[in-house]
Amino acid sequence: MKPTDDLKEEHHAVKLMLNIMDGICIDIESGKEVKQEHLEDVVEFLKVFVDKCHHTKEEEYLFPAMEKEDIPGLQDIIDPLLEEHEHGRRNVRKISEAVSGNMNSDDLSTIVNSSRDYVELMTQHINKEENRLFPMADEHLAQKDQDNMLKLFELVEIEKVGEGKHEEFHKLLHSLKDLYVRA
């Protein structure tokens, strides 16, 4: 397994969450009640799985390793990706504040608008990484560097996320999928 394979596996989980968020938005817009705890679970997933785990692997390990290789055109890819990480964090903060609010019409509107923006942003972001960045990493990073990076990725999961938390998130995704993802 390569580090990019690990990141692609995480992208599958993120894409499922984006579908769940879309379903939640549809329910809110149609006047259906969405459980507060489901919204809190979504926020936790976005803060911990996506940001603390996935983005940490990219920002602290993958991007710097690639930058050491002096790959032509790399900065033109990485700089916008980093900006998109920040844009995503701003959306998650807005969603989080709204979820911990009174859940009035303003809060629900913020949840829907920020979620839709996040879904669109991350869909395009994942596409850029998988079609442009990851092939560059696979081509330019030495095998020993990739092997070492995988070990560092495991440490991120244990030390920053917590042992067993990845599995908990996958269970959460599948329970929310059954409630919010339309076939």
Rosetta constraint file for C-alpha pairs under 8 A:
AtomPair CA 1 CA 5 HARMONIC 6.13 0.50
AtomPair CA 1 CA 6 HARMONIC 7.30 0.50
AtomPair CA 2 CA 6 HARMONIC 6.65 0.50
AtomPair CA 2 CA 138 HARMONIC 7.76 0.50
AtomPair CA 2 CA 146 HARMONIC 6.23 0.50
AtomPair CA 2 CA 147 HARMONIC 7.24 0.50
AtomPair CA 2 CA 150 HARMONIC 7.08 0.50
AtomPair CA 3 CA 7 HARMONIC 6.35 0.50
AtomPair CA 3 CA 146 HARMONIC 6.15 0.50
AtomPair CA 3 CA 147 HARMONIC 7.75 0.50
AtomPair CA 3 CA 149 HARMONIC 6.50 0.50
AtomPair CA 3 CA 150 HARMONIC 5.46 0.50
AtomPair CA 3 CA 153 HARMONIC 7.82 0.50
AtomPair CA 4 CA 8 HARMONIC 6.02 0.50
AtomPair CA 4 CA 134 HARMONIC 5.88 0.50
AtomPair CA 4 CA 137 HARMONIC 7.54 0.50
AtomPair CA 4 CA 138 HARMONIC 7.30 0.50
AtomPair CA 5 CA 9 HARMONIC 6.20 0.50
AtomPair CA 6 CA 10 HARMONIC 6.44 0.50
AtomPair CA 7 CA 11 HARMONIC 6.18 0.50
AtomPair CA 7 CA 54 HARMONIC 7.01 0.50
AtomPair CA 8 CA 12 HARMONIC 6.47 0.50
AtomPair CA 8 CA 130 HARMONIC 7.28 0.50
AtomPair CA 9 CA 13 HARMONIC 6.90 0.50
AtomPair CA 10 CA 14 HARMONIC 6.28 0.50
AtomPair CA 10 CA 54 HARMONIC 7.10 0.50
AtomPair CA 11 CA 15 HARMONIC 5.96 0.50
AtomPair CA 11 CA 126 HARMONIC 6.95 0.50
AtomPair CA 12 CA 16 HARMONIC 6.31 0.50
AtomPair CA 13 CA 17 HARMONIC 6.35 0.50
AtomPair CA 13 CA 170 HARMONIC 7.28 0.50
AtomPair CA 13 CA 173 HARMONIC 7.50 0.50
AtomPair CA 14 CA 18 HARMONIC 6.20 0.50
AtomPair CA 14 CA 50 HARMONIC 7.10 0.50
AtomPair CA 15 CA 19 HARMONIC 6.35 0.50
AtomPair CA 15 CA 123 HARMONIC 7.38 0.50
AtomPair CA 16 CA 20 HARMONIC 6.27 0.50
AtomPair CA 16 CA 173 HARMONIC 7.10 0.50
AtomPair CA 16 CA 177 HARMONIC 7.47 0.50
AtomPair CA 17 CA 21 HARMONIC 6.06 0.50
AtomPair CA 17 CA 42 HARMONIC 7.65 0.50
AtomPair CA 17 CA 173 HARMONIC 6.63 0.50
AtomPair CA 18 CA 22 HARMONIC 6.21 0.50
AtomPair CA 18 CA 119 HARMONIC 5.44 0.50
AtomPair CA 18 CA 123 HARMONIC 7.98 0.50
AtomPair CA 19 CA 23 HARMONIC 6.31 0.50
AtomPair CA 19 CA 177 HARMONIC 7.99 0.50
AtomPair CA 19 CA 180 HARMONIC 7.93 0.50
AtomPair CA 19 CA 181 HARMONIC 6.08 0.50
AtomPair CA 20 CA 24 HARMONIC 6.20 0.50
AtomPair CA 20 CA 176 HARMONIC 6.70 0.50
AtomPair CA 20 CA 177 HARMONIC 5.93 0.50
AtomPair CA 20 CA 180 HARMONIC 5.36 0.50
AtomPair CA 20 CA 181 HARMONIC 5.43 0.50
AtomPair CA 21 CA 25 HARMONIC 6.18 0.50
AtomPair CA 21 CA 42 HARMONIC 7.78 0.50
AtomPair CA 21 CA 115 HARMONIC 6.56 0.50
AtomPair CA 21 CA 116 HARMONIC 7.85 0.50
AtomPair CA 21 CA 119 HARMONIC 7.49 0.50
AtomPair CA 21 CA 180 HARMONIC 7.81 0.50
AtomPair CA 22 CA 26 HARMONIC 6.31 0.50
AtomPair CA 22 CA 115 HARMONIC 7.57 0.50
AtomPair CA 22 CA 116 HARMONIC 6.96 0.50
AtomPair CA 22 CA 119 HARMONIC 7.45 0.50
AtomPair CA 22 CA 181 HARMONIC 7.84 0.50
AtomPair CA 23 CA 27 HARMONIC 6.23 0.50
AtomPair CA 23 CA 180 HARMONIC 4.73 0.50
AtomPair CA 23 CA 181 HARMONIC 5.51 0.50
AtomPair CA 23 CA 182 HARMONIC 7.03 0.50
AtomPair CA 24 CA 28 HARMONIC 6.16 0.50
AtomPair CA 24 CA 34 HARMONIC 6.99 0.50
AtomPair CA 24 CA 180 HARMONIC 6.04 0.50
AtomPair CA 25 CA 29 HARMONIC 6.04 0.50
AtomPair CA 25 CA 111 HARMONIC 7.79 0.50
AtomPair CA 25 CA 112 HARMONIC 5.23 0.50
AtomPair CA 25 CA 115 HARMONIC 7.44 0.50
AtomPair CA 25 CA 116 HARMONIC 7.59 0.50
AtomPair CA 26 CA 30 HARMONIC 6.12 0.50
AtomPair CA 27 CA 31 HARMONIC 6.27 0.50
AtomPair CA 27 CA 32 HARMONIC 5.02 0.50
AtomPair CA 27 CA 33 HARMONIC 7.10 0.50
AtomPair CA 27 CA 34 HARMONIC 7.07 0.50
AtomPair CA 28 CA 32 HARMONIC 5.52 0.50
AtomPair CA 28 CA 33 HARMONIC 6.56 0.50
AtomPair CA 28 CA 34 HARMONIC 6.76 0.50
AtomPair CA 28 CA 108 HARMONIC 7.15 0.50
AtomPair CA 28 CA 112 HARMONIC 7.49 0.50
AtomPair CA 29 CA 112 HARMONIC 7.86 0.50
AtomPair CA 34 CA 38 HARMONIC 7.14 0.50
AtomPair CA 34 CA 39 HARMONIC 7.48 0.50
AtomPair CA 35 CA 39 HARMONIC 6.67 0.50
AtomPair CA 36 CA 40 HARMONIC 6.20 0.50
AtomPair CA 36 CA 99 HARMONIC 7.21 0.50
AtomPair CA 37 CA 41 HARMONIC 6.05 0.50
AtomPair CA 38 CA 42 HARMONIC 6.26 0.50
AtomPair CA 38 CA 176 HARMONIC 7.58 0.50
AtomPair CA 39 CA 43 HARMONIC 6.32 0.50
AtomPair CA 39 CA 99 HARMONIC 6.55 0.50
AtomPair CA 40 CA 44 HARMONIC 6.18 0.50
AtomPair CA 40 CA 96 HARMONIC 7.65 0.50
AtomPair CA 40 CA 99 HARMONIC 6.79 0.50
AtomPair CA 41 CA 45 HARMONIC 6.14 0.50
AtomPair CA 41 CA 172 HARMONIC 7.86 0.50
AtomPair CA 42 CA 46 HARMONIC 6.23 0.50
AtomPair CA 43 CA 47 HARMONIC 6.09 0.50
AtomPair CA 43 CA 92 HARMONIC 6.90 0.50
AtomPair CA 43 CA 95 HARMONIC 7.25 0.50
AtomPair CA 43 CA 96 HARMONIC 6.03 0.50
AtomPair CA 44 CA 48 HARMONIC 5.78 0.50
AtomPair CA 44 CA 49 HARMONIC 7.68 0.50
AtomPair CA 45 CA 49 HARMONIC 5.07 0.50
AtomPair CA 45 CA 50 HARMONIC 6.60 0.50
AtomPair CA 45 CA 169 HARMONIC 6.86 0.50
AtomPair CA 46 CA 50 HARMONIC 4.97 0.50
AtomPair CA 46 CA 51 HARMONIC 6.35 0.50
AtomPair CA 46 CA 92 HARMONIC 6.96 0.50
AtomPair CA 47 CA 51 HARMONIC 5.17 0.50
AtomPair CA 47 CA 52 HARMONIC 6.32 0.50
AtomPair CA 47 CA 92 HARMONIC 7.33 0.50
AtomPair CA 48 CA 52 HARMONIC 4.70 0.50
AtomPair CA 48 CA 53 HARMONIC 6.20 0.50
AtomPair CA 48 CA 161 HARMONIC 6.55 0.50
AtomPair CA 49 CA 53 HARMONIC 5.11 0.50
AtomPair CA 49 CA 54 HARMONIC 6.27 0.50
AtomPair CA 49 CA 161 HARMONIC 7.38 0.50
AtomPair CA 49 CA 166 HARMONIC 7.36 0.50
AtomPair CA 49 CA 169 HARMONIC 7.57 0.50
AtomPair CA 50 CA 54 HARMONIC 4.95 0.50
AtomPair CA 50 CA 55 HARMONIC 6.18 0.50
AtomPair CA 51 CA 55 HARMONIC 4.84 0.50
AtomPair CA 51 CA 56 HARMONIC 6.56 0.50
AtomPair CA 51 CA 89 HARMONIC 7.78 0.50
AtomPair CA 52 CA 56 HARMONIC 5.64 0.50
AtomPair CA 52 CA 160 HARMONIC 6.64 0.50
AtomPair CA 52 CA 161 HARMONIC 6.82 0.50
AtomPair CA 53 CA 57 HARMONIC 6.29 0.50
AtomPair CA 53 CA 156 HARMONIC 6.34 0.50
AtomPair CA 53 CA 157 HARMONIC 6.28 0.50
AtomPair CA 53 CA 160 HARMONIC 6.89 0.50
AtomPair CA 53 CA 161 HARMONIC 6.34 0.50
AtomPair CA 54 CA 58 HARMONIC 6.58 0.50
AtomPair CA 55 CA 59 HARMONIC 5.88 0.50
AtomPair CA 55 CA 85 HARMONIC 7.43 0.50
AtomPair CA 56 CA 60 HARMONIC 5.54 0.50
AtomPair CA 56 CA 61 HARMONIC 7.56 0.50
AtomPair CA 56 CA 156 HARMONIC 7.62 0.50
AtomPair CA 57 CA 61 HARMONIC 5.49 0.50
AtomPair CA 57 CA 62 HARMONIC 6.42 0.50
AtomPair CA 57 CA 153 HARMONIC 6.02 0.50
AtomPair CA 57 CA 156 HARMONIC 7.12 0.50
AtomPair CA 58 CA 62 HARMONIC 4.66 0.50
AtomPair CA 58 CA 63 HARMONIC 5.69 0.50
AtomPair CA 59 CA 63 HARMONIC 5.54 0.50
AtomPair CA 59 CA 64 HARMONIC 7.14 0.50
AtomPair CA 59 CA 82 HARMONIC 7.82 0.50
AtomPair CA 60 CA 64 HARMONIC 6.55 0.50
AtomPair CA 61 CA 65 HARMONIC 6.03 0.50
AtomPair CA 61 CA 149 HARMONIC 6.78 0.50
AtomPair CA 61 CA 152 HARMONIC 7.80 0.50
AtomPair CA 62 CA 66 HARMONIC 6.18 0.50
AtomPair CA 62 CA 137 HARMONIC 7.96 0.50
AtomPair CA 62 CA 149 HARMONIC 7.57 0.50
AtomPair CA 63 CA 67 HARMONIC 6.11 0.50
AtomPair CA 63 CA 78 HARMONIC 7.12 0.50
AtomPair CA 64 CA 68 HARMONIC 6.32 0.50
AtomPair CA 65 CA 69 HARMONIC 6.91 0.50
AtomPair CA 65 CA 141 HARMONIC 7.60 0.50
AtomPair CA 66 CA 70 HARMONIC 7.15 0.50
AtomPair CA 66 CA 71 HARMONIC 7.13 0.50
AtomPair CA 66 CA 74 HARMONIC 7.94 0.50
AtomPair CA 66 CA 137 HARMONIC 6.48 0.50
AtomPair CA 66 CA 140 HARMONIC 7.52 0.50
AtomPair CA 66 CA 141 HARMONIC 6.90 0.50
AtomPair CA 67 CA 71 HARMONIC 6.86 0.50
AtomPair CA 67 CA 74 HARMONIC 7.32 0.50
AtomPair CA 67 CA 75 HARMONIC 7.82 0.50
AtomPair CA 69 CA 140 HARMONIC 7.02 0.50
AtomPair CA 69 CA 141 HARMONIC 7.44 0.50
AtomPair CA 70 CA 74 HARMONIC 7.74 0.50
AtomPair CA 71 CA 140 HARMONIC 7.67 0.50
AtomPair CA 73 CA 77 HARMONIC 7.00 0.50
AtomPair CA 74 CA 78 HARMONIC 6.20 0.50
AtomPair CA 74 CA 133 HARMONIC 7.94 0.50
AtomPair CA 75 CA 79 HARMONIC 5.68 0.50
AtomPair CA 76 CA 80 HARMONIC 7.01 0.50
AtomPair CA 77 CA 81 HARMONIC 6.47 0.50
AtomPair CA 77 CA 132 HARMONIC 7.89 0.50
AtomPair CA 77 CA 133 HARMONIC 7.07 0.50
AtomPair CA 78 CA 82 HARMONIC 6.16 0.50
AtomPair CA 78 CA 133 HARMONIC 7.99 0.50
AtomPair CA 79 CA 83 HARMONIC 6.36 0.50
AtomPair CA 80 CA 84 HARMONIC 6.11 0.50
AtomPair CA 81 CA 85 HARMONIC 6.28 0.50
AtomPair CA 81 CA 125 HARMONIC 6.90 0.50
AtomPair CA 82 CA 86 HARMONIC 6.48 0.50
AtomPair CA 83 CA 87 HARMONIC 6.18 0.50
AtomPair CA 84 CA 88 HARMONIC 6.01 0.50
AtomPair CA 84 CA 121 HARMONIC 7.24 0.50
AtomPair CA 84 CA 122 HARMONIC 8.00 0.50
AtomPair CA 84 CA 125 HARMONIC 7.16 0.50
AtomPair CA 85 CA 89 HARMONIC 6.24 0.50
AtomPair CA 86 CA 90 HARMONIC 6.31 0.50
AtomPair CA 87 CA 91 HARMONIC 6.45 0.50
AtomPair CA 88 CA 92 HARMONIC 6.21 0.50
AtomPair CA 88 CA 118 HARMONIC 5.93 0.50
AtomPair CA 88 CA 121 HARMONIC 7.29 0.50
AtomPair CA 88 CA 122 HARMONIC 7.53 0.50
AtomPair CA 89 CA 93 HARMONIC 6.17 0.50
AtomPair CA 90 CA 94 HARMONIC 6.35 0.50
AtomPair CA 91 CA 95 HARMONIC 6.19 0.50
AtomPair CA 91 CA 114 HARMONIC 5.29 0.50
AtomPair CA 91 CA 115 HARMONIC 7.11 0.50
AtomPair CA 91 CA 117 HARMONIC 7.43 0.50
AtomPair CA 91 CA 118 HARMONIC 6.18 0.50
AtomPair CA 92 CA 96 HARMONIC 5.92 0.50
AtomPair CA 92 CA 114 HARMONIC 7.49 0.50
AtomPair CA 92 CA 115 HARMONIC 7.93 0.50
AtomPair CA 92 CA 118 HARMONIC 7.79 0.50
AtomPair CA 93 CA 97 HARMONIC 6.07 0.50
AtomPair CA 94 CA 98 HARMONIC 6.16 0.50
AtomPair CA 94 CA 110 HARMONIC 7.00 0.50
AtomPair CA 94 CA 111 HARMONIC 7.39 0.50
AtomPair CA 94 CA 114 HARMONIC 6.70 0.50
AtomPair CA 95 CA 99 HARMONIC 6.06 0.50
AtomPair CA 95 CA 110 HARMONIC 6.63 0.50
AtomPair CA 95 CA 111 HARMONIC 5.01 0.50
AtomPair CA 95 CA 114 HARMONIC 6.23 0.50
AtomPair CA 95 CA 115 HARMONIC 7.01 0.50
AtomPair CA 96 CA 100 HARMONIC 6.21 0.50
AtomPair CA 97 CA 101 HARMONIC 6.14 0.50
AtomPair CA 98 CA 102 HARMONIC 7.63 0.50
AtomPair CA 98 CA 103 HARMONIC 6.78 0.50
AtomPair CA 98 CA 107 HARMONIC 4.67 0.50
AtomPair CA 98 CA 108 HARMONIC 7.08 0.50
AtomPair CA 98 CA 110 HARMONIC 6.43 0.50
AtomPair CA 98 CA 111 HARMONIC 6.22 0.50
AtomPair CA 99 CA 103 HARMONIC 6.47 0.50
AtomPair CA 99 CA 107 HARMONIC 6.99 0.50
AtomPair CA 99 CA 111 HARMONIC 7.26 0.50
AtomPair CA 101 CA 107 HARMONIC 6.63 0.50
AtomPair CA 102 CA 107 HARMONIC 7.02 0.50
AtomPair CA 103 CA 107 HARMONIC 5.09 0.50
AtomPair CA 103 CA 108 HARMONIC 5.90 0.50
AtomPair CA 104 CA 108 HARMONIC 6.19 0.50
AtomPair CA 105 CA 109 HARMONIC 5.99 0.50
AtomPair CA 106 CA 110 HARMONIC 6.17 0.50
AtomPair CA 107 CA 111 HARMONIC 6.17 0.50
AtomPair CA 108 CA 112 HARMONIC 6.22 0.50
AtomPair CA 109 CA 113 HARMONIC 6.03 0.50
AtomPair CA 110 CA 114 HARMONIC 5.74 0.50
AtomPair CA 110 CA 115 HARMONIC 8.00 0.50
AtomPair CA 111 CA 115 HARMONIC 5.75 0.50
AtomPair CA 112 CA 116 HARMONIC 6.00 0.50
AtomPair CA 113 CA 117 HARMONIC 6.21 0.50
AtomPair CA 114 CA 118 HARMONIC 6.03 0.50
AtomPair CA 115 CA 119 HARMONIC 6.04 0.50
AtomPair CA 116 CA 120 HARMONIC 6.23 0.50
AtomPair CA 117 CA 121 HARMONIC 6.03 0.50
AtomPair CA 118 CA 122 HARMONIC 5.93 0.50
AtomPair CA 119 CA 123 HARMONIC 5.99 0.50
AtomPair CA 120 CA 124 HARMONIC 6.44 0.50
AtomPair CA 121 CA 125 HARMONIC 6.03 0.50
AtomPair CA 122 CA 126 HARMONIC 5.89 0.50
AtomPair CA 123 CA 127 HARMONIC 6.37 0.50
AtomPair CA 124 CA 128 HARMONIC 6.34 0.50
AtomPair CA 125 CA 129 HARMONIC 6.36 0.50
AtomPair CA 126 CA 130 HARMONIC 6.07 0.50
AtomPair CA 127 CA 131 HARMONIC 5.90 0.50
AtomPair CA 128 CA 132 HARMONIC 5.45 0.50
AtomPair CA 128 CA 133 HARMONIC 6.69 0.50
AtomPair CA 129 CA 133 HARMONIC 4.67 0.50
AtomPair CA 129 CA 134 HARMONIC 5.76 0.50
AtomPair CA 130 CA 134 HARMONIC 5.33 0.50
AtomPair CA 130 CA 135 HARMONIC 7.22 0.50
AtomPair CA 131 CA 135 HARMONIC 6.70 0.50
AtomPair CA 132 CA 136 HARMONIC 6.66 0.50
AtomPair CA 133 CA 137 HARMONIC 6.34 0.50
AtomPair CA 134 CA 138 HARMONIC 6.14 0.50
AtomPair CA 135 CA 139 HARMONIC 6.15 0.50
AtomPair CA 136 CA 140 HARMONIC 6.00 0.50
AtomPair CA 137 CA 141 HARMONIC 5.55 0.50
AtomPair CA 141 CA 145 HARMONIC 6.35 0.50
AtomPair CA 141 CA 146 HARMONIC 6.46 0.50
AtomPair CA 142 CA 146 HARMONIC 6.30 0.50
AtomPair CA 143 CA 147 HARMONIC 6.09 0.50
AtomPair CA 144 CA 148 HARMONIC 6.15 0.50
AtomPair CA 145 CA 149 HARMONIC 6.05 0.50
AtomPair CA 146 CA 150 HARMONIC 6.28 0.50
AtomPair CA 147 CA 151 HARMONIC 6.68 0.50
AtomPair CA 148 CA 152 HARMONIC 6.42 0.50
AtomPair CA 149 CA 153 HARMONIC 6.11 0.50
AtomPair CA 150 CA 154 HARMONIC 6.37 0.50
AtomPair CA 151 CA 155 HARMONIC 6.49 0.50
AtomPair CA 152 CA 156 HARMONIC 6.36 0.50
AtomPair CA 153 CA 157 HARMONIC 6.46 0.50
AtomPair CA 154 CA 158 HARMONIC 6.36 0.50
AtomPair CA 155 CA 159 HARMONIC 5.69 0.50
AtomPair CA 155 CA 160 HARMONIC 7.73 0.50
AtomPair CA 156 CA 160 HARMONIC 5.19 0.50
AtomPair CA 156 CA 161 HARMONIC 6.74 0.50
AtomPair CA 157 CA 161 HARMONIC 5.02 0.50
AtomPair CA 157 CA 162 HARMONIC 6.14 0.50
AtomPair CA 157 CA 163 HARMONIC 6.86 0.50
AtomPair CA 157 CA 166 HARMONIC 7.45 0.50
AtomPair CA 158 CA 162 HARMONIC 4.62 0.50
AtomPair CA 158 CA 163 HARMONIC 4.80 0.50
AtomPair CA 159 CA 163 HARMONIC 7.63 0.50
AtomPair CA 161 CA 165 HARMONIC 6.40 0.50
AtomPair CA 161 CA 166 HARMONIC 7.65 0.50
AtomPair CA 162 CA 166 HARMONIC 7.95 0.50
AtomPair CA 164 CA 168 HARMONIC 6.49 0.50
AtomPair CA 165 CA 169 HARMONIC 6.22 0.50
AtomPair CA 166 CA 170 HARMONIC 6.44 0.50
AtomPair CA 167 CA 171 HARMONIC 6.37 0.50
AtomPair CA 168 CA 172 HARMONIC 6.20 0.50
AtomPair CA 169 CA 173 HARMONIC 6.12 0.50
AtomPair CA 170 CA 174 HARMONIC 6.41 0.50
AtomPair CA 171 CA 175 HARMONIC 6.33 0.50
AtomPair CA 172 CA 176 HARMONIC 6.14 0.50
AtomPair CA 173 CA 177 HARMONIC 5.85 0.50
AtomPair CA 174 CA 178 HARMONIC 6.41 0.50
AtomPair CA 175 CA 179 HARMONIC 6.89 0.50
AtomPair CA 176 CA 180 HARMONIC 6.04 0.50
AtomPair CA 176 CA 181 HARMONIC 7.80 0.50
AtomPair CA 177 CA 181 HARMONIC 5.07 0.50
